[in-house]
């Protein structure tokens, strides 16, 4: 029994339950230490280690350590530790309890060796993470609760799709192991939909933009790290080399960019940035070569860190100013210089500036697309690289920390736990960017990749510098899109506006039809009686014709009356 | 994103232009190992970078009236939170 405590996920579950009820000091200490103990445990588990149990006729394997699972479990544990340090500033039991259980569920998902364990952890991420969404407001109003429910509903649906796929897979193959699935396999489409919903495929993506910016400062940091990367892991394991992922990834990387430029809430802008980066990983998985899979894994690793850093910086702004609306911020570099610095490190990392983590990892995916001569995908990835430079690399730091100051209220630098967490995350972003080799050595296929070549450096610098030049010039001549408060329509419009409207129209059409039928019935009842009586009296209750016609008339009247009742 | 005040210093812009020029020159002297012919064209990535940002901002301006709605569109209150000065 004791060996089950070697499972890093179960360690986090236990710690989460204790931290949720413990006070500030003890709870905070447990919340920060538990992921570190998890890292120590994980590193010491030998490759190929597993824990299995019998479940009816099948074997389930809740712990399976292999290279792909290891990379994702490691970054999840690092992200859990960093986000818990950050969350010390907010001191919320929900952040400690649900945060640790959510992280544990994600770790359990990537270390799950079978589909049943994967399903359980998949749904547990949904249940734990919705607590973080709801916790965003101290006194959640109706709109906030409904937003959380929308998020939960879509996450649960993703789990149910996974369950359908798993049942079809197990029935047809006779085993429950989670390995390569592929599009044509039994249940393949269901798996792809389940993973795609959680990965935020185009049109399946909006739960993310709807829910993430509603959480607290620390809650959004946690949300950004786990759910979508768990889906990237599942795709990398189950659908490597699936051709349809190429165009899905290309669309995913490019479509969110324009919306992100219209959005005013900086945390929502960053969510679009995250969605676009997911597209790179999906495209890499679609290419499917060892370099591409390694690139997708490495980029997921880097993305967890720089997204966490960017959400920490905007979270610190939220903590100190009460808003992340671009139209109300600006000029904060004077009062929050350290947060500004960390935000710039995050911005340079997501924009893939050389010597920062995005460059060392994203280049692998772009190179893999070039090696396979996927011209359109390669061009889409270039466009998306410029796009992310624009909204996450330039616009977010500019809107929050530079530009004109919109408010005269005094603002203090972020509290120390937030600064410590941001400093550590920023250090990791730079360390990966300058010394990527240790990360490369952890990747599933151990690709040997040279990132600092003249080709990579010059092409990326031209792309970023000239992109920045266009942005600066557009600012100077006033051509850049203006920030203003408001809602940007996205695919959630389909289920928040279009579907209810269609439902209302259908309902009123149906009601109108029923009223019309009712009117017909009343007319027939009033006048039909006369016809009925007349037909009988004229024929003196005799004759076959009158009897049948009378019965038919009765039947029709009965039918109409019944219809009206419905 | 509004235009900055007139007092914005000019040196960052000149620094950026100088860096752009340097990257262009470096590209001219580089021996490209191109997988696509376009990669070796002089200033190809510079053009993509500049054109893509311009295109995206143009698209954003075009789509703004179509996709932007007032804050109360979904009948929700604003997302303001309490401020912590501790």
Contacts between the chains, C-beta under 8 A, distances in Angstrom:
chain1	res1	chain2	res2	distance
A	89	B	84	8.0
A	137	B	81	7.6
A	138	B	82	7.2
A	141	B	77	6.4
A	143	B	74	7.5
A	143	B	75	7.0
A	143	B	76	4.1
A	143	B	77	6.6
A	213	B	79	7.1
A	214	B	79	7.2
A	216	B	81	8.0
A	257	B	56	5.8
A	258	B	56	6.4
A	258	B	59	4.9
A	258	B	60	5.4
A	258	B	63	5.8
A	259	B	67	7.1
A	261	B	56	6.5
A	261	B	57	6.8
A	261	B	60	3.8
A	262	B	60	5.7
A	262	B	63	6.7
A	262	B	64	5.6
A	262	B	67	5.9
A	262	B	68	6.0
A	265	B	79	6.7
A	318	B	81	6.1
A	319	B	83	8.0
A	319	B	84	5.3
A	320	B	83	6.6
A	320	B	84	6.6
A	320	B	85	7.8
A	321	B	83	6.3
A	322	B	80	5.6
A	322	B	81	4.8
A	322	B	82	6.1
A	322	B	83	4.2
A	323	B	79	7.4
A	323	B	80	5.8
A	323	B	81	7.2
A	324	B	79	7.7
A	325	B	79	7.6
A	326	B	1	7.4
A	370	B	35	4.1
A	370	B	36	6.8
A	370	B	39	7.9
A	371	B	35	6.5
A	373	B	35	6.5
A	373	B	36	7.6
A	375	B	36	6.1
A	378	B	36	7.0
A	382	B	45	7.8
A	382	B	48	5.5
A	382	B	52	7.4
A	383	B	48	7.6
A	383	B	52	5.2
A	386	B	48	6.9
A	386	B	49	5.5
A	386	B	52	3.9
A	386	B	53	5.8
A	386	B	56	7.4
A	387	B	52	7.0
A	387	B	56	5.8
A	389	B	53	7.6
A	390	B	53	5.5
A	390	B	56	6.0
A	390	B	57	7.6
A	395	B	1	6.4
A	398	B	1	7.0
A	399	B	1	6.6
A	403	B	1	7.4
A	403	B	2	7.2
A	403	B	4	6.3
A	404	B	2	6.7
A	404	B	4	6.7
A	404	B	5	6.0
A	409	B	83	7.9
A	412	B	85	6.2
A	415	B	84	7.5
A	415	B	86	6.9
A	453	B	33	8.0
A	454	B	26	7.8
A	454	B	30	5.1
A	454	B	31	7.8
A	455	B	30	6.8
A	455	B	32	6.0
A	455	B	33	5.8
A	455	B	39	7.7
A	458	B	23	6.3
A	458	B	26	5.1
A	458	B	27	5.0
A	458	B	30	5.3
A	458	B	45	7.5
A	459	B	27	7.7
A	459	B	39	7.1
A	459	B	44	8.0
A	459	B	45	4.4
A	460	B	45	7.6
A	461	B	19	7.7
A	461	B	23	4.4
A	461	B	26	7.8
A	462	B	20	7.9
A	462	B	23	4.7
A	462	B	24	6.8
A	462	B	27	6.0
A	462	B	43	7.1
A	462	B	44	7.9
A	462	B	45	3.8
A	462	B	46	4.2
A	462	B	49	6.1
A	463	B	45	4.7
A	463	B	46	7.5
A	463	B	48	6.2
A	463	B	49	4.1
A	464	B	49	6.6
A	465	B	16	6.8
A	465	B	19	5.2
A	465	B	20	4.7
A	465	B	23	5.4
A	465	B	46	7.6
A	465	B	49	7.1
A	466	B	20	5.8
A	466	B	23	7.9
A	466	B	45	7.7
A	466	B	46	4.3
A	466	B	47	7.5
A	466	B	49	3.7
A	466	B	50	4.2
A	466	B	53	7.9
A	467	B	49	3.9
A	467	B	50	6.7
A	467	B	52	6.6
A	467	B	53	4.5
A	468	B	16	6.2
A	468	B	53	8.0
A	469	B	16	5.8
A	469	B	17	6.9
A	469	B	20	5.5
A	469	B	50	6.5
A	470	B	49	7.3
A	470	B	50	4.7
A	470	B	53	3.8
A	470	B	54	5.2
A	470	B	57	7.7
A	471	B	53	5.6
A	471	B	57	7.7
A	472	B	12	8.0
A	472	B	13	6.0
A	472	B	16	6.3
A	474	B	53	7.6
A	474	B	54	7.3
A	474	B	57	5.5
A	475	B	1	6.6
A	475	B	3	6.1
A	475	B	4	6.4
A	476	B	3	6.7
A	476	B	4	7.8
A	476	B	13	7.8
A	477	B	3	7.7
A	478	B	2	7.6
A	478	B	3	4.4
A	479	B	57	6.6
A	479	B	61	7.7
A	480	B	1	4.3
A	480	B	3	8.0
A	480	B	57	5.9
A	481	B	1	6.2
A	481	B	57	6.1
A	481	B	60	4.2
A	481	B	61	5.5
A	481	B	64	6.2
A	482	B	1	6.1
A	482	B	2	6.2
A	483	B	1	5.5
A	483	B	2	7.5
A	484	B	68	7.6
A	485	B	71	5.0
A	485	B	78	7.9
A	486	B	68	5.0
A	486	B	69	5.8
A	486	B	70	5.7
A	486	B	71	5.4
A	486	B	73	7.5
A	487	B	68	7.4
A	487	B	69	4.5
A	487	B	70	7.1
A	487	B	71	6.2
A	487	B	73	4.3
A	487	B	74	6.2
A	488	B	67	5.4
A	488	B	68	6.0
A	488	B	69	7.6
A	489	B	66	7.8
A	489	B	67	4.6
A	489	B	68	7.8
A	489	B	69	6.3
A	490	B	67	8.0
A	496	B	74	6.0
A	497	B	74	7.8
